[in-house]
Amino acid sequence: MSFLQFNFCIFFVILILAYYILPKKVQWICLLIGSYIFYISAGIKTVGYIVFTTLTVWVGTIIISKISENMKIELTEKKETLTPENKKQIKALAKRKQRIIFWCVLLSNFGILAFLKYFDFLSKNIVGLFNMVTHHGTVPMKLDLLLPLGISFYTFQSMGYLIDVYNGKYKAEKNLFKFALFISFFPQIVQGPINRFDKLSEQLYKTHRFDWQKFKYGLQLILWGLFKKMVIADRAITLVNETFKNYDNYGGAITVVGVLFYSLQQYADFSGGIDVAMGISELLGINMAVNFRRPYFSTSLSEFWRRWHITLGAWMRDYIFYPLALSKKMSKVSKLANKHLGRKAGRTIPVVFSNLVVFLVVGIWHGAYWHYVAWGLYNGIVIAFSTILEPFYEWLKRVTKVNTECFSYHLFRILRTFFIVNLGWYFDRASNLNSSLYMLHNTVANFKITQLLDGTIYKLGLKEQDFRILFWATVILFAVSVLQERGVKIREFLSKQNLVFRWAVFYALIFAVISFDASSGNLLGGFMYAQF
C-alpha cells in the first residue's frame, strides 16, 4: 500500500477518524493497529521479520536494563562491605552479561538484513572468484529473496535504540506494544526518517487533541511533497531511464543531461516522499526528525551529506564514525602518527579512516552491487582528501588573497560541490560498474554537444510539453528552496497572507498535481527509496 494509492487514502481517513474520535488514551493503540495493517498490506509473508526485530530488541534491552538495575542494587546494599576491587568485579560481570545480550541481538538482526540483501551478491562474487582460480564454471546459488517493506529503516532505527540502551542513554521501554509502535510507526516505515527513541516515543504515547493549525500545515506539506514527486520526479525519471539504459546510444552531452535529470529526479522523489510522510505524521500531531535541508546549496561534500538524508548521516556518525574514531585501537594509531608524522596527521588519520568506513557502509547499504561500493568509496575518498588538503587550501587562499566572504566565492563553492556530487551519481544510478565507467569516459571523450541542438533530447521519452512543465516546476522548487535557505518558513509565511493569495497558491499546487501527474508509467508512482 503506497502513500499515493487510493486504498491508502481510505485507510488513512478511517484511521484518523478513529484516532481523534475514540478516547484519547487509546490513540497510541490506534496507531499500532493502523501501522500493522499498513505493513501487512505490503505482504503478510514478511510481517514475521518486523515482529522478530521488535521482540528480540525489546527482550534484549529489557534484560540489559535489568542487569544494570540489579548491579546498582547490589552495589548499594553491599556498599559497606565491598572493597574497590569487589565493585570493579561486579561492574565487569554485569557489563560482560550485557555485552553478550547486546551482540546476540545486534548480530541476529543485522544478519537477517545482510542475508536478505546481500546473499545473491556474495554468492555470485565468491563463485566467480572460485571459477577464476579453478576454471570449473560453477553456477552461483541465487535465491531472489524478497525484501520486507522498509527493513533497512526499521533495522537501523531499532539497532540505534539497542545501542543507546546498552550505553545507558535511557532505560528500556517496558511495554512491548508501545515499543512495537516505535518500530512500526507507518509514516516512517517506507523510506524513513530514521527516528530516535528519545525524540519520537513521547509523542507517540501521549494524547493529541485535534489542532487545526497543525492539521493544515500537515496537508500543505503533503501537497508540496506530492508536487515534487508526481510533477517533477515522475516526469524526470522517463528521461533518466532512457539515458542510463541506452547509454551507449548517446554522446557525452546527453549523458550529462541524464545525470543532471537524475540529480533532480532523485531529490524530488526522496525529499517529496519524506515530505508526504512527515505531513501524514503532522496530521496525527506528531513531528518526526527532519531529513533534508536543501542539500544542493551545500558548499562542500561533507556539508552535502549533512543536509541529505540527515537521519541516516546522523546514525552513521553516532554509531559508526564516533565509536570507530574514538576507539582504543584508533587512539593508538593516532599516537603513532602523532609521533612519526606530526600532530596534524595524528588528528587527521582517525577522521579520514572512519569517514572511509562510513561511506563504504553507506554504499553497501544502498545495494548489493559494485557500483554502489564504488559510489560510497568515491564520496569517502573525496572527503578524505578534502580533510588532508585543508591546510593547503587555507595557505592557497592566503597567498592568492581570495575574498572568501563575497557572493561569488560562495557561489563557486556551491557549483563546485554540485559538480562533485553529480560526478558521484554516475556510479549511483548506472546498472553496473562497467556502465558507470563507460559513461564517465563517454562524457569526456565523446561529448557531442551537437546532440543538445539537433533534437536528440526530444527523443528521450519526454515531449516538449513535458519539458516545459518540468522546467517551470523546477523553477518553483528552486525559488521555494532559495526562500527557505534565507530563513523564510513558507507555511508560516502563507498563513499570514490574505485569503485570496493563500488559496490561489494552494489551488495552483492542487491543479498541478492533478493535471500534471506523471506517475502512471512509474509503477503507480512508487517511491524509489521504498526498495530499501
DARA-V632935 format. One record per backbone hydrogen bond with DSSP energy under -0.5 kcal/mol. CO is the residue of the C=O (numbers start at 0). NH is the residue of the N-H. E is the energy in kcal/mol with one decimal. If there is no record, write none. Layout:
BEGIN
co & nh & e
CO & NH & E
CO & NH & E
END
This chain:
BEGIN
co & nh & e
1 & 4 & -1.7
4 & 7 & -0.7
4 & 8 & -1.3
5 & 9 & -1.9
6 & 10 & -2.3
7 & 11 & -3.1
8 & 12 & -2.3
9 & 13 & -2.1
10 & 14 & -2.3
11 & 15 & -2.9
12 & 16 & -1.9
13 & 17 & -2.2
14 & 18 & -2.6
15 & 19 & -1.8
16 & 20 & -2.1
17 & 21 & -2.0
22 & 25 & -2.0
23 & 26 & -1.7
25 & 29 & -2.3
26 & 30 & -2.2
27 & 31 & -2.1
28 & 32 & -2.7
29 & 33 & -2.8
30 & 34 & -2.6
31 & 35 & -2.0
32 & 36 & -2.3
33 & 37 & -2.5
34 & 38 & -2.3
35 & 39 & -2.9
36 & 40 & -1.9
37 & 41 & -0.5
38 & 41 & -1.2
39 & 42 & -1.9
42 & 45 & -1.3
43 & 46 & -1.0
45 & 48 & -1.3
45 & 49 & -0.7
46 & 50 & -1.9
47 & 51 & -2.4
48 & 52 & -2.3
49 & 53 & -2.4
50 & 54 & -2.7
51 & 55 & -2.8
52 & 56 & -2.3
53 & 57 & -2.2
54 & 58 & -2.8
55 & 59 & -2.4
56 & 60 & -2.6
57 & 61 & -2.1
58 & 62 & -2.3
59 & 63 & -2.3
60 & 64 & -2.6
61 & 65 & -2.4
62 & 66 & -2.6
63 & 67 & -1.8
64 & 68 & -2.4
65 & 69 & -2.8
66 & 70 & -2.1
67 & 71 & -2.0
68 & 72 & -2.3
69 & 73 & -2.6
70 & 74 & -2.4
71 & 75 & -2.0
72 & 76 & -2.9
73 & 77 & -1.9
75 & 78 & -0.9
77 & 80 & -0.9
77 & 81 & -1.9
82 & 86 & -2.2
83 & 87 & -1.9
84 & 88 & -2.0
85 & 89 & -2.4
86 & 90 & -2.4
87 & 91 & -2.6
88 & 92 & -2.5
89 & 93 & -2.2
90 & 94 & -2.4
91 & 95 & -2.1
92 & 96 & -2.1
93 & 97 & -2.4
94 & 98 & -2.5
95 & 99 & -1.8
96 & 100 & -2.0
97 & 101 & -2.9
98 & 102 & -2.5
99 & 103 & -1.9
100 & 104 & -2.3
101 & 105 & -2.7
102 & 106 & -2.6
103 & 107 & -1.8
104 & 108 & -2.0
105 & 109 & -2.6
106 & 110 & -1.9
107 & 111 & -1.6
108 & 112 & -2.0
109 & 113 & -2.8
110 & 114 & -2.5
111 & 115 & -2.5
112 & 116 & -2.3
113 & 117 & -2.8
114 & 118 & -1.4
117 & 121 & -2.7
118 & 122 & -2.9
119 & 123 & -2.4
120 & 124 & -2.1
121 & 125 & -2.8
122 & 126 & -2.3
123 & 127 & -2.0
124 & 128 & -2.2
125 & 129 & -2.4
126 & 130 & -2.7
127 & 131 & -1.7
128 & 132 & -1.4
129 & 133 & -2.8
130 & 134 & -2.5
144 & 146 & -0.5
147 & 150 & -1.6
149 & 153 & -2.5
150 & 154 & -1.9
151 & 155 & -2.3
152 & 156 & -2.2
153 & 157 & -2.2
154 & 158 & -2.5
155 & 159 & -2.1
156 & 160 & -1.7
157 & 161 & -2.3
158 & 162 & -2.6
159 & 163 & -2.2
160 & 164 & -2.4
161 & 165 & -2.5
162 & 166 & -2.3
163 & 168 & -2.8
164 & 167 & -1.3
173 & 175 & -0.8
174 & 178 & -2.2
175 & 179 & -2.3
176 & 180 & -1.5
177 & 181 & -1.6
178 & 182 & -1.8
179 & 183 & -2.2
180 & 184 & -1.7
184 & 187 & -1.3
184 & 188 & -0.7
185 & 188 & -0.6
185 & 189 & -0.6
187 & 191 & -2.0
191 & 190 & -0.6
192 & 194 & -1.1
195 & 198 & -0.9
195 & 199 & -2.2
196 & 200 & -2.2
199 & 203 & -1.9
200 & 204 & -2.1
201 & 205 & -1.7
209 & 211 & -0.6
210 & 214 & -2.6
211 & 215 & -2.6
212 & 216 & -2.2
213 & 217 & -2.3
214 & 218 & -2.2
215 & 219 & -2.5
216 & 220 & -2.2
217 & 221 & -2.2
218 & 222 & -2.4
219 & 223 & -2.3
220 & 224 & -2.4
221 & 225 & -2.5
222 & 226 & -2.0
223 & 227 & -2.2
224 & 228 & -2.4
225 & 229 & -3.1
225 & 230 & -0.6
226 & 230 & -1.6
226 & 231 & -1.1
227 & 232 & -2.6
228 & 233 & -2.4
229 & 517 & -2.5
231 & 234 & -1.0
231 & 235 & -2.8
232 & 236 & -2.0
234 & 237 & -0.8
234 & 238 & -0.7
235 & 239 & -2.1
236 & 240 & -2.9
237 & 241 & -1.6
238 & 242 & -2.3
239 & 243 & -2.3
240 & 244 & -2.0
241 & 245 & -2.2
243 & 246 & -0.5
245 & 248 & -2.2
246 & 249 & -1.0
250 & 254 & -1.6
251 & 255 & -2.4
252 & 256 & -1.9
253 & 257 & -2.6
254 & 258 & -2.4
255 & 259 & -2.6
256 & 260 & -2.5
257 & 261 & -2.0
258 & 262 & -2.2
259 & 263 & -1.8
260 & 264 & -3.3
261 & 265 & -3.1
262 & 266 & -1.6
263 & 267 & -2.7
264 & 268 & -2.5
265 & 269 & -2.7
266 & 270 & -2.4
266 & 271 & -0.5
267 & 271 & -1.3
268 & 272 & -2.2
269 & 273 & -2.2
270 & 274 & -2.4
271 & 275 & -2.2
272 & 276 & -2.4
273 & 277 & -2.9
274 & 278 & -2.5
275 & 279 & -2.6
276 & 280 & -2.1
277 & 281 & -2.2
278 & 282 & -1.8
279 & 283 & -0.8
280 & 283 & -0.8
280 & 285 & -2.5
281 & 284 & -1.9
285 & 287 & -0.6
290 & 309 & -2.4
293 & 296 & -1.7
294 & 297 & -1.8
299 & 303 & -2.2
300 & 304 & -1.9
301 & 305 & -0.8
302 & 305 & -0.5
302 & 306 & -1.0
303 & 306 & -0.8
303 & 307 & -1.8
306 & 292 & -1.8
308 & 311 & -0.6
308 & 312 & -2.2
309 & 313 & -2.6
310 & 314 & -1.9
311 & 315 & -2.6
312 & 316 & -2.3
313 & 317 & -2.6
314 & 318 & -2.5
315 & 319 & -1.6
315 & 320 & -2.9
316 & 321 & -2.7
319 & 323 & -1.9
320 & 324 & -3.4
321 & 325 & -2.5
323 & 326 & -1.1
326 & 330 & -1.9
327 & 331 & -1.9
328 & 332 & -2.1
329 & 333 & -2.5
330 & 334 & -2.1
331 & 335 & -2.4
332 & 336 & -2.5
333 & 337 & -2.5
334 & 338 & -2.0
335 & 339 & -2.4
336 & 340 & -2.9
336 & 341 & -1.0
337 & 341 & -0.5
341 & 345 & -1.9
342 & 346 & -1.9
343 & 347 & -2.3
344 & 348 & -2.6
345 & 349 & -0.5
346 & 350 & -0.7
347 & 351 & -2.8
348 & 352 & -2.7
349 & 353 & -2.2
350 & 354 & -2.2
351 & 355 & -2.1
352 & 356 & -2.1
353 & 357 & -2.4
354 & 358 & -2.5
355 & 359 & -1.9
356 & 360 & -2.4
357 & 361 & -2.4
358 & 362 & -2.3
359 & 363 & -2.4
360 & 364 & -2.7
361 & 365 & -1.5
362 & 366 & -0.8
363 & 366 & -0.8
366 & 368 & -1.7
368 & 371 & -0.7
368 & 372 & -1.4
369 & 373 & -2.7
370 & 374 & -2.0
371 & 375 & -2.5
372 & 376 & -2.5
373 & 377 & -2.6
374 & 378 & -2.0
375 & 379 & -2.3
376 & 380 & -3.0
377 & 381 & -2.3
378 & 382 & -2.2
379 & 383 & -2.2
380 & 384 & -2.8
381 & 385 & -2.1
382 & 386 & -2.1
383 & 387 & -2.4
384 & 388 & -2.7
386 & 389 & -0.7
388 & 392 & -2.4
389 & 393 & -2.3
390 & 394 & -2.2
391 & 395 & -2.8
392 & 396 & -2.3
393 & 397 & -1.8
394 & 398 & -2.5
395 & 399 & -2.6
396 & 400 & -0.8
396 & 401 & -1.4
401 & 403 & -1.1
402 & 405 & -0.7
405 & 409 & -1.6
406 & 410 & -2.9
407 & 411 & -2.3
408 & 412 & -2.1
409 & 413 & -1.9
410 & 414 & -2.7
411 & 415 & -2.7
412 & 416 & -2.2
413 & 417 & -2.5
414 & 418 & -2.2
415 & 419 & -2.2
416 & 420 & -2.8
417 & 421 & -2.3
418 & 422 & -1.9
419 & 423 & -1.3
420 & 424 & -1.1
421 & 425 & -0.6
422 & 425 & -0.8
423 & 426 & -1.1
423 & 427 & -1.5
424 & 428 & -2.5
425 & 429 & -1.2
431 & 435 & -1.7
432 & 436 & -2.3
433 & 437 & -2.4
434 & 438 & -2.5
435 & 439 & -2.0
436 & 440 & -2.4
437 & 441 & -2.8
438 & 442 & -2.0
439 & 443 & -1.4
440 & 444 & -3.1
441 & 251 & -0.6
441 & 445 & -1.8
445 & 251 & -4.1
446 & 252 & -3.7
447 & 450 & -1.7
448 & 451 & -1.7
449 & 452 & -1.6
449 & 453 & -1.7
450 & 456 & -0.7
454 & 457 & -1.2
455 & 458 & -2.1
456 & 459 & -0.8
462 & 466 & -2.2
463 & 467 & -2.2
464 & 468 & -2.5
465 & 469 & -2.8
466 & 470 & -2.6
467 & 471 & -2.4
468 & 472 & -2.5
469 & 473 & -2.1
470 & 474 & -2.1
471 & 475 & -2.2
472 & 476 & -2.4
473 & 477 & -2.8
474 & 478 & -2.7
475 & 479 & -2.6
476 & 480 & -2.2
477 & 481 & -2.4
478 & 482 & -2.1
479 & 483 & -2.5
480 & 484 & -2.6
481 & 485 & -1.4
482 & 487 & -2.5
483 & 486 & -1.8
487 & 489 & -1.0
488 & 492 & -2.9
489 & 493 & -2.8
490 & 494 & -1.9
491 & 495 & -0.8
492 & 495 & -0.8
493 & 496 & -1.5
497 & 501 & -2.5
498 & 502 & -2.4
499 & 503 & -1.8
500 & 504 & -2.0
501 & 505 & -1.9
502 & 506 & -2.9
503 & 507 & -2.0
504 & 508 & -2.0
505 & 509 & -2.7
506 & 510 & -2.9
507 & 511 & -2.2
508 & 512 & -2.5
509 & 513 & -2.4
510 & 514 & -3.1
511 & 515 & -2.4
517 & 520 & -0.5
518 & 521 & -2.2
518 & 524 & -1.0
521 & 524 & -0.6
521 & 525 & -1.0
522 & 525 & -1.2
526 & 529 & -1.4
527 & 530 & -1.0
528 & 531 & -1.4
529 & 149 & -0.8
531 & 151 & -1.9
END
